[in-house]
Amino acid sequence: MNKQLLILGGTTEAYALAEALALRDDLRVITSLAGRTAQPRIPAGEWRSGGFGGVAGLTTYLREQRIDAVIDATHPFAAAMTWNALESCAAAEVPLLRLERPAWIAAPEDRWELVTDWAEARAALITNGAQRVLLAVGRQELAPFTELPDIWLLIRVVTAPDPLLHFPASQILLARGPFDLAGERELFTAHNIDTIVCKNSGGDATAAKLIVARERNLHVIMRQRPPRPAQELAITVAESIHWLNRQLAT
Ligand SMILES: NC(=O)c1ccc[n+]([C@@H]2O[C@H](COP(=O)([O-])OP(=O)(O)OC[C@H]3O[C@@H](n4cnc5c(N)ncnc54)[C@H](OP(=O)(O)O)[C@@H]3O)[C@@H](O)[C@H]2O)c1
């Protein structure tokens, strides 16, 4: 009988992993999406959508679906899912791997201010006298940045925020990465950006903005990743497939 792999998805890496494994005839590959996006990109292989109902729900799912291995490839900021996966896999005795792209690291010449939440980021904007800000925090995390006095925001989101919050001085830019360096330079010039607010997602797709900030000596307010459990970790799709092959061989 085929072995069953559950990928906890929502990231580029999760899609790439499903793509690489879906055609294997020794595997059934199921990607789980959180269901936040109305029209999500469809992964290769099978997929499901929506929360499991906490640790208990995921544990039941793993048992009922007879899952043989789980690869948690959720976003570095989707910490709740990662902690749940750890607990559920332990309870259901299913091997678990975390696939997580490395965080970006500041170069010596970078002007990053590290923050642990958006309230700190908001306060830093005011303290630093930011005036024209690229806000790249995700459409569900905009609320702390409403009513900022005397600060103009370029709010870059993949899909429109719903509900639309009130920003006194702003422009919404609907755009999906990857973003290249030439395009980012043009954008920063066109809007005269002096500060970026973003989270340390890592990866290449959205890193060009940080290079522009370095070139222009701009301020970056960088939200740090949330605390993570100590667990088996891969940083590439290839490493994850090696891990999976070892699990399936035992
Ligand atoms: N946070 C980000 O910045 C970000 C960026 C890009 C993509 N994403 C993706 O968007 C999804 C949601 O992110 P989040 O930050 O809201 O996550 P989160 O805070 O870690 O998760 C909250 C709840 O959403 C459900 N959930 C999350 N990921 C799921 C998945 N892959 N399949 C099924 N249920 C899932 C779980 O509900 P139950 O407890 O009911 O199981 C989880 O407890 C994740 O899949 C993540 O990979 C997040």
The ligand as an SDF file (V2000), in Angstrom:
LIG
                    3D

 48 52  0  0  0  0  0  0  0  0999 V2000
    1.8300   34.2060    8.7580 N   0  0  0  0  0  0  0  0  0  0  0  0
    2.3520   34.5930    7.6160 C   0  0  0  0  0  0  0  0  0  0  0  0
    3.0680   35.6110    7.5310 O   0  0  0  0  0  0  0  0  0  0  0  0
    2.1110   33.7900    6.3600 C   0  0  0  0  0  0  0  0  0  0  0  0
    2.6810   34.2210    5.1560 C   0  0  0  0  0  0  0  0  0  0  0  0
    2.4900   33.4600    4.0010 C   0  0  0  0  0  0  0  0  0  0  0  0
    1.7530   32.3060    4.0690 C   0  0  0  0  0  0  0  0  0  0  0  0
    1.2130   31.9100    5.2440 N   0  0  0  0  0  0  0  0  0  0  0  0
    0.4560   30.6660    5.2800 C   0  0  0  0  0  0  0  0  0  0  0  0
   -0.8550   30.9790    5.6670 O   0  0  0  0  0  0  0  0  0  0  0  0
   -1.3690   29.9750    6.5400 C   0  0  0  0  0  0  0  0  0  0  0  0
   -1.9330   30.6190    7.7860 C   0  0  0  0  0  0  0  0  0  0  0  0
   -0.9090   31.3420    8.4250 O   0  0  0  0  0  0  0  0  0  0  0  0
   -1.0920   31.8390    9.9360 P   0  0  0  0  0  0  0  0  0  0  0  0
    0.0930   32.6890   10.2600 O   0  0  0  0  0  0  0  0  0  0  0  0
   -2.4760   32.3240   10.1550 O   0  0  0  0  0  0  0  0  0  0  0  0
   -0.9210   30.4260   10.7070 O   0  0  0  0  0  0  0  0  0  0  0  0
   -0.9420   30.0790   12.2830 P   0  0  0  0  0  0  0  0  0  0  0  0
   -1.1660   31.3060   13.0710 O   0  0  0  0  0  0  0  0  0  0  0  0
    0.2540   29.2510   12.5720 O   0  0  0  0  0  0  0  0  0  0  0  0
   -2.1850   29.1020   12.3470 O   0  0  0  0  0  0  0  0  0  0  0  0
   -3.4310   29.4550   12.9000 C   0  0  0  0  0  0  0  0  0  0  0  0
   -4.3760   28.3160   12.6300 C   0  0  0  0  0  0  0  0  0  0  0  0
   -4.6530   28.2120   11.2280 O   0  0  0  0  0  0  0  0  0  0  0  0
   -4.7560   26.8520   10.8430 C   0  0  0  0  0  0  0  0  0  0  0  0
   -3.6930   26.5400    9.8800 N   0  0  0  0  0  0  0  0  0  0  0  0
   -2.5260   27.1920    9.6610 C   0  0  0  0  0  0  0  0  0  0  0  0
   -1.8440   26.6440    8.6580 N   0  0  0  0  0  0  0  0  0  0  0  0
   -2.5930   25.6020    8.2280 C   0  0  0  0  0  0  0  0  0  0  0  0
   -2.4420   24.6560    7.2000 C   0  0  0  0  0  0  0  0  0  0  0  0
   -1.3620   24.6630    6.3880 N   0  0  0  0  0  0  0  0  0  0  0  0
   -3.4180   23.7200    7.0390 N   0  0  0  0  0  0  0  0  0  0  0  0
   -4.5140   23.7170    7.8380 C   0  0  0  0  0  0  0  0  0  0  0  0
   -4.7240   24.6010    8.8230 N   0  0  0  0  0  0  0  0  0  0  0  0
   -3.7800   25.5430    9.0060 C   0  0  0  0  0  0  0  0  0  0  0  0
   -4.6230   26.0400   12.1030 C   0  0  0  0  0  0  0  0  0  0  0  0
   -5.9440   25.9000   12.6000 O   0  0  0  0  0  0  0  0  0  0  0  0
   -6.3990   24.6510   13.5280 P   0  0  0  0  0  0  0  0  0  0  0  0
   -5.7920   24.9080   14.8540 O   0  0  0  0  0  0  0  0  0  0  0  0
   -7.8760   24.7080   13.4760 O   0  0  0  0  0  0  0  0  0  0  0  0
   -5.8410   23.4080   12.8920 O   0  0  0  0  0  0  0  0  0  0  0  0
   -3.7960   26.9550   12.9960 C   0  0  0  0  0  0  0  0  0  0  0  0
   -3.9410   26.6780   14.3630 O   0  0  0  0  0  0  0  0  0  0  0  0
   -0.2420   29.0000    6.8170 C   0  0  0  0  0  0  0  0  0  0  0  0
   -0.5360   27.8130    6.1110 O   0  0  0  0  0  0  0  0  0  0  0  0
    0.9900   29.6750    6.2870 C   0  0  0  0  0  0  0  0  0  0  0  0
    1.9160   28.7760    5.7080 O   0  0  0  0  0  0  0  0  0  0  0  0
    1.3780   32.6340    6.3890 C   0  0  0  0  0  0  0  0  0  0  0  0
  1  2  1  0
  2  3  2  0
  2  4  1  0
  4  5  1  0
  4 48  2  0
  5  6  2  0
  6  7  1  0
  7  8  2  0
  8  9  1  0
  8 48  1  0
  9 10  1  0
  9 46  1  0
 10 11  1  0
 11 12  1  0
 11 44  1  0
 12 13  1  0
 13 14  1  0
 14 15  2  0
 14 16  1  0
 14 17  1  0
 17 18  1  0
 18 19  2  0
 18 20  1  0
 18 21  1  0
 21 22  1  0
 22 23  1  0
 23 24  1  0
 23 42  1  0
 24 25  1  0
 25 26  1  0
 25 36  1  0
 26 27  1  0
 26 35  1  0
 27 28  2  0
 28 29  1  0
 29 30  1  0
 29 35  2  0
 30 31  1  0
 30 32  2  0
 32 33  1  0
 33 34  2  0
 34 35  1  0
 36 37  1  0
 36 42  1  0
 37 38  1  0
 38 39  2  0
 38 40  1  0
 38 41  1  0
 42 43  1  0
 44 45  1  0
 44 46  1  0
 46 47  1  0
M  CHG  2   8   1  16  -1
M  END
$$$$
